[in-house]
Amino acid sequence: MTSLSFRPSVLRAKQRLAEGREQLMLQHQSGSPGIQVCACLTDLLDAVVLDIYNSALDDLAPAADNPLRTDVTLVAHGGYGRRDVAPFSDVDLMILYNRRSSRAVTELARRMMHDLYDVGLALGQSVRSIDEACKLALKDATIYTSLVESRCLAGSDELFNKFTRKFLRQSKRYWRSIVGAIQRARQKERTEFGETVYLLEPNVKRTRGGLRDIQLLRWVGMARYGQADPEALRLMGVLPKEDQMSLRHALEFILRVRNELHFHYGKSHDVLDRAEQVRLAATFGYQGTESLLPVEQFMREYFRHTSHVRQITARFLEDARPWSRLNEFLAPLFSHRIEDDFRVGPHRIAATRTGLAKIRGDLAQILRLADLSNIYDKRIAPSTWKAVYEAAPRLPNEVSAEAAERFLSLLSQRLVLGELLHNLHELGVLEKILPDFAHARCLLQFNEYHKYTVDEHCIRAVECTTEFANHSGHLGAVYRNIKQKRTLHLALLIHDLGKGYVEDHSEVGARIAIETGYRLRLPDREIETLRFLVHKHLVMSHLAFRRDTSDDQVILRFAVEVGSPDVLSMLFVLTCADLAAVGPGVLNDWKVEVLTDLYQRTMQHLTGDSPTSATERRRSEVRQLAATGGSSADWLNRMIDALPSSYLHSAASERIADDLRKLVDLKAGEIRTWCSYLPETQTVEYTVATYEGIAPGVFHKLTGGLSSQGLQILSADINTLHEGLILDRFVVLDPDYAGEPPPDRLEDVCESLRRALTDNQPPAFRRIWGKTVLTDQPAIPRLPTRVRIDNHTSDQYTILDIFAADQMGLLYLITKTLFELGLSVSLAKIGTYLDQIVDVFYVTDRNGGKIKDEAQLHQICQTLLDQIENHQVSNVEVG
């Protein structure tokens, strides 16, 4: 029996495709433009498809007058029809037929589908009459946009021409509804794949500013003007020449990147992840500079292209948008003028003819417009933004007193501040006010935790801050009570502009803050506050998540450094906004709670409440809450008298008293575990109590017990209390459950903790589906592993700061290594930022002293570095 896969035409086409792809890969590697490689690939696919098509016709319709030869057209559409198909993209074909040939065409379609599949092509095939194709295009935006790119491959030219004429007539008649449907479909795709062009791991096809936005312009161009090609749209006068050229350069760059991704993987692959960014930067010959890595140069060029695409497409869509004569007639009745320069309507503010003339030459007038938009909470009309875009390149680089005043007024209001800053930046206006934004534009910092480029992150930080006004908790109250919000907003806007230089970005940022203050004519005292906020924008986060903030001396030193309640409030809000702008979910409720606790305790110092009195009040509260009668009273009093201040401030008084009551009759060798779900942070706190001597290396064994259950440890509070009582608390996220885990899950984890201290078996770490840190995933570039020693912050402990790529079981490895080095961990701060961890350990030697010997400190660092770098995760696969 003969298999279809052995048909001579299939074998011939399969070989031709393989050889052709190999030649095209060599052509691509030699530096051929992306557009040229895609065109050659389209020619190759045409040859393969036509060979299969003609072979099918020879077998199914040998006669010249057979309906399959006279009443059928083979149509390429989508990317294949557009001739920018990537090496392993789908091949979209439509068999267009006359209804009288419906039976015969079914067999042809079946034959084509089987043969092309056997050749190795990813096929998207449909069989439609002219009426069916046009009706479906009206109902489904995806079908319409694909058919916009139709190209006749073979068959009846007359049939194809009838189809295109009807398709164009239909587009012209229903263009309003078609354009709306196309934009809604694209918006849905953007929401899924990335609404901003500045995502650090973009999908080159679907993320905003990528290939899909270039195609969007083509599709809307066809619906609105009857032309899809940007060159034709330019000749019609609806697309400026400079925009058409920018689109062509962007298309060339992105297609070359996409071709490289496909050729490298040998399949369709459109995500430009961090590993690929590094590889492509080297492949394309980026050299880097003293301050910028090659990958940062490459991604800056990528973001510049996608940013241009996004802006050009947005302007084109706005010009093509349906307008209403009725709205134009009624607008004056429901609007009012401001000094004959601007008209404020129900939804938008627009420049009048007089206002447009002022905008075209005056930065202060542009900022006046933005300020009014913010005050009235109205968006600026697209036609007015277009005038700003045209004026931006000719604006002076100096900031007049009026322009500075307008900008500071804009920063004082929050309503649509984020959106306005985004627009001013995109149009090139913001860098006229803050020149360092030109350096930060599209700047990726590859060795940081952020999900966005530097400029996008800074503006998003301002946007996040303004959203805090609606926050019902303490954070929202603090933000609302800040009187001079312009200082806070300005600090956030410039806080990371020092990145991309050799020097530490906080030091550079401090100088930028001073220069900005003078440029905007701020009072000296406000300049100093701005400088402090920018220079110290990481201090509060580092203290909260890397240091023992229950240590009164740490709080006191921080309070002295901050100096005033107003500055502390601004630094608190700035820190939260900075974290929120790193990426979705980075600022969670737990982090807000930790930062709030640090803020409140520091505020006590700044308002005159001494640390000693606060600790004694807490001790008295615990004593009253824990009070019991009988023999247990003596034990509780001895224990409470000996409680260190760090433990007293580690939790609410009620929690500490409750914990101590549970431990009154705990015996040596006994282990007790309990847990509580914290709904405000959606975390679970597990507590383990036992006495010293239960097992060597209690802490690392407990971390192993938690990690083996797939839990993410957010923090660890380790306490060795009076009489050798160990009380360790862990706050964890349970990725298996969206809300509170069920009772059996909580008990399983508690049992795992008990077994960790009684069994001598090392933990087995299960696989977590979708987590990119597993060792069977492709290696990605990561922050270099670093271990830092801090022997200055604490009088009692040596502090180890460990920075590394996240891996399952890494915390267990680190804590086990510390135990084997003869170190005792008194406090741990666990932090995970996207795919990097920052873990902090307060350690002593076995005698309870700080480690001061330089040789021992060096050995600790080197051992930890070696262990982490050589770490290979053992994964037990689960279904």
Secondary structure, DSSP 8 states (H G I E B T S, - for coil): ---GGG-HHHHHHHHHHHHHHHHHHHHHHTT--HHHHHHHHHHHHHHHHHHHHHHHHHHH--STT-HHHHSEEEEE-HHHHHT---TT--EEEEEEE-GGGHHHHHHHHHHHHHHHHHHT--EEEEEE-HHHHHHHHHH-HHHHHHHHT-EEEEE-HHHHHHHHHHHHHHHHHTHHHHHHHHHHHHHHHHHHH-SSTTBSS-BTTTSTTSHHHHHHHHHHHHHHHS---HHHHHHHTSS-HHHHHHHHHHHHHHHHHHHHHHHHHTS---B--HHHHHHHHHHTT----SSS-HHHHHHHHHHHHHHHHHHHHHHHHHHHS---HHHHHHGGGG-EEETTTEEE-SSEEEE-HHHHHHHTT-HHHHHHHHHHHHHHT-EE-HHHHHHHHHHGGGS-SS--HHHHHHHHHHHH--TTHHHHHHHHHHTT-HHHHSTHHHHHTT---TTS--SB-HHHHHHHHHHHHHHGGG--SHHHHHHHH-S-HHHHHHHHHHTTTTTTSSS-HHHHHHHHHHHHHHHTT--HHHHHHHHHHHHTTTHHHHHHHHS-TT-HHHHHHHHHHH-SHHHHHHHHHHHHHHHHTTSTTSS-HHHHHHHHHHHHHHHHHHTT--HHHHHHHHHHHHHHHH---TTHHHHHHHHHHT--HHHHTSS-HHHHHHHHHHTTT--TT--EEEEEEETTTTEEEEEEEEETTSSS-HHHHHHHHHHTTT-EEEEEEEEE-GGGEEEEEEEEE-TT-SSS--HHHHHHHHHHHHHHHH--S---EE--TT-TTSTTS--------EEEEE-SS-SS-EEEEEEEE--TTHHHHHHHHHHHTTEEEEEEEEEEETTEEEEEEEEEETTS-----HHHHHHHHHHHHHHHHT----EE---
